Amino acid sequence: MINTSEKLFPAGSFPSWPMAGEEEERALLETLEAGQWGTLGSRALQFAERFGEYLGAKRVICVNTGTQALELLLRACGIGRGDEVIVPPYTFVATVSAVAWVGAMPVFADVDLDTGCLDAESVRKCVTPRTKAILAVHVAGRPCDMDALSRIAQENHILLLEDAAHAHGSSWKGVKAGNLADAAAFSFQSSKMLTGGEGGAIVTNNEAIFARAWQYHNSGRALEGGGELGGEVLMGTNGRMAEWEATILLQQLERLDAQCAKRTEGAAILDGALREAPGIALPPRDERVTSWSGFLYQFRWTGGCPRDSFVAKLAEAGLPCSAGYPPLYRMGMLRDQSFERSTGCAFGSEPRCPKAERLGDEAVWFKGRGLLAPKDTLRRAGEAIARIARECL
Ligand SMILES: Cc1ncc(COP(=O)(O)O)c(C=O)c1O
């Protein structure tokens, strides 16, 4: 029996996040001295180009948050009132609020119990004549089954979009997340594995989506106008990224692949300790996932004590753990007055997504920053989780 009141892992045992060094410091000073602080200076454009190269995608637009990236992307796809977008309930609020903010109706499909990613069969059942897109979230950085989702999108002539906020550096059959569908949105908020503090990006190979998203993010200005208002001005917003964020992102991108590899190694150490642990269900491997961002190490707690008590014990021991997402349709946002104002109708009865609900009760996250700890710390972390699991059975 371990005494969990004594911190097994005192503060400092796991790295803090975000991480920066002299490179970021120097680059920020250069931007300061260059005097071009507003966006569409050199940095945001340079980062868009580099990130596009990294993903193998043609077009990237830097924006100020992941939430804005989603909203602008949906608008650029022509999605609005009267349309439906299929979303998972096991996600961050922005995936769903973005759909409602553009006036469309989110329709909840169930998820895979182990990964939290959209379940293709459930998605298929949600398609109606009003469906315009599937918005797939690569939960915890693990890509969704993009083969199955692409098939459904093609058969029904609807768009497949990615919310890649967890998936910087993840790949599906050798292709980077963010370049697996018609278009994608990224977040660079401070918990993300590629971060500028805040920020987001829209990624696409589709020139029409790109041109409209560009205009919408730049107060309606056309790309060809050199930043001037004139020609056809759309009803846009200011979604531009600050040069500071882009400056840091350029440096962070240099670190990304090595950090992803280290987090993947760290996860393998936890896998080794937890594979046989009682009350712990690890997601099965999928050979089609060829690289992983390491945003969150997610597993299910199936032991006797409530998941929240188990997580509280992990946190007490100093482990960087928390509970996963509750099903989003239980969070009240769909009953907020702005939902109805925006979409033009009230959300109907509460959906039933049994697997998302069960995962909402069972999911445990070990945060990605923790996976960057020294190997020995991770070995001890795995042993401690397994021991606490035995105690909580
Ligand atoms: C899945 C998902 N989508 C969208 C977002 C929104 O990103 P941001 O916080 O940059 O607006 C987040 C952020 O946590 C997220 O986790």
The ligand as an SDF file (V2000), in Angstrom:
LIG
                    3D

 16 16  0  0  0  0  0  0  0  0999 V2000
  -10.3630   19.8660  -30.1310 C   0  0  0  0  0  0  0  0  0  0  0  0
  -10.2140   21.3590  -30.0230 C   0  0  0  0  0  0  0  0  0  0  0  0
  -10.7760   22.1390  -30.9710 N   0  0  0  0  0  0  0  0  0  0  0  0
  -10.6830   23.4770  -30.9360 C   0  0  0  0  0  0  0  0  0  0  0  0
  -10.0120   24.1200  -29.9130 C   0  0  0  0  0  0  0  0  0  0  0  0
  -10.0220   25.6070  -29.8650 C   0  0  0  0  0  0  0  0  0  0  0  0
   -8.7750   26.1900  -29.9280 O   0  0  0  0  0  0  0  0  0  0  0  0
   -8.4650   27.6120  -29.2530 P   0  0  0  0  0  0  0  0  0  0  0  0
   -8.4210   27.4130  -27.7730 O   0  0  0  0  0  0  0  0  0  0  0  0
   -7.1420   27.9840  -29.8370 O   0  0  0  0  0  0  0  0  0  0  0  0
   -9.5430   28.5530  -29.6640 O   0  0  0  0  0  0  0  0  0  0  0  0
   -9.3770   23.3540  -28.9150 C   0  0  0  0  0  0  0  0  0  0  0  0
   -8.6270   24.0130  -27.8270 C   0  0  0  0  0  0  0  0  0  0  0  0
   -8.4230   23.5000  -26.7670 O   0  0  0  0  0  0  0  0  0  0  0  0
   -9.5010   21.9390  -28.9630 C   0  0  0  0  0  0  0  0  0  0  0  0
   -8.9570   21.1650  -28.0210 O   0  0  0  0  0  0  0  0  0  0  0  0
  1  2  1  0
  2  3  1  0
  2 15  2  0
  3  4  2  0
  4  5  1  0
  5  6  1  0
  5 12  2  0
  6  7  1  0
  7  8  1  0
  8  9  2  0
  8 10  1  0
  8 11  1  0
 12 13  1  0
 12 15  1  0
 13 14  2  0
 15 16  1  0
M  END
$$$$
